[in-house]
Amino acid sequence: MSQAKSKLHLVFGGRVSDPRTLEFTDLASLDIVGMFPDYESAEKAWRAAAQRTVDDAEMKYVVVHLHRMLDPGMPSPDQG
């Protein structure tokens, strides 16, 4: 039986120099929310973290698809 590959997602955030970019101003103070096994749980954690800082335009949280970095040949969800 073949086992599905893990699709790791990292959620983190921090202060950015410009809200339109991902240029974090202090990498040492990034808020690492956590690693998640699927996009749904990562998105839930991202929403919760982003909501806590909704009034601070210089704070930004992101979801990184680590599985795509670890296995660049892995198809994206829209490719099947």
VEXDREN-2710 file (C-alpha; in Angstrom, 1 decimal):
% VEXDREN-2710
k/r/px/py/pz
1/MET/0.0/0.0/0.0
2/SER/1.5/3.4/-0.9
3/GLN/1.4/6.1/1.7
4/ALA/0.6/9.7/0.7
5/LYS/3.5/12.1/0.9
6/SER/3.4/14.6/3.8
7/LYS/2.5/18.1/2.7
8/LEU/4.2/20.2/5.3
9/HIS/3.2/23.8/5.8
10/LEU/5.0/26.5/7.9
11/VAL/3.1/29.4/9.4
12/PHE/5.0/32.4/10.6
13/GLY/4.9/36.2/10.7
14/GLY/6.5/39.4/11.7
15/ARG/6.9/43.0/11.2
16/VAL/7.5/44.1/7.5
17/SER/9.0/47.3/6.1
18/ASP/6.1/47.6/3.6
19/PRO/2.8/45.7/3.9
20/ARG/2.9/45.0/0.2
21/THR/6.1/43.0/0.5
22/LEU/7.5/40.1/2.4
23/GLU/10.5/42.0/3.6
24/PHE/10.7/41.3/7.3
25/THR/12.5/43.9/9.3
26/ASP/13.8/41.7/12.2
27/LEU/14.3/38.0/11.4
28/ALA/15.3/37.3/14.9
29/SER/11.9/38.3/16.2
30/LEU/9.7/36.3/13.7
31/ASP/6.7/34.7/15.3
32/ILE/6.9/31.0/14.3
33/VAL/3.3/29.8/14.7
34/GLY/4.1/26.2/13.8
35/MET/4.3/23.4/11.3
36/PHE/1.1/21.8/9.9
37/PRO/0.5/18.5/8.0
38/ASP/-2.1/20.0/5.6
39/TYR/-3.1/23.4/4.2
40/GLU/-6.5/23.5/6.0
41/SER/-4.9/23.4/9.5
42/ALA/-2.2/25.8/8.4
43/GLU/-4.8/28.2/7.1
44/LYS/-6.7/28.0/10.3
45/ALA/-3.6/28.9/12.3
46/TRP/-2.7/31.6/9.9
47/ARG/-6.1/33.2/10.2
48/ALA/-5.9/33.1/14.0
49/ALA/-2.5/34.7/14.1
50/ALA/-3.4/37.4/11.5
51/GLN/-6.6/38.2/13.3
52/ARG/-4.6/39.0/16.5
53/THR/-2.7/41.7/14.7
54/VAL/-5.4/42.9/12.3
55/ASP/-5.0/46.5/13.4
56/ASP/-1.2/46.6/12.8
57/ALA/-0.6/47.0/9.1
58/GLU/3.1/46.3/9.5
59/MET/2.5/42.8/10.8
60/LYS/2.1/40.0/8.3
61/TYR/1.6/36.3/8.6
62/VAL/2.2/33.8/5.8
63/VAL/1.8/30.1/5.0
64/VAL/4.8/28.5/3.3
65/HIS/4.3/25.3/1.4
66/LEU/7.4/23.5/2.6
67/HIS/6.6/20.3/0.8
68/ARG/7.0/22.2/-2.5
69/MET/10.5/23.3/-1.5
70/LEU/11.5/19.8/-0.3
71/ASP/10.1/18.1/-3.5
72/PRO/9.8/20.6/-6.3
73/GLY/8.4/17.9/-8.6
74/MET/5.3/17.5/-6.4
75/PRO/2.2/18.7/-8.3
76/SER/0.4/21.7/-6.9
77/PRO/-3.3/21.2/-5.9
78/ASP/-4.5/22.7/-9.3
79/GLN/-2.3/20.1/-11.2
80/GLY/-3.8/17.1/-9.5
END
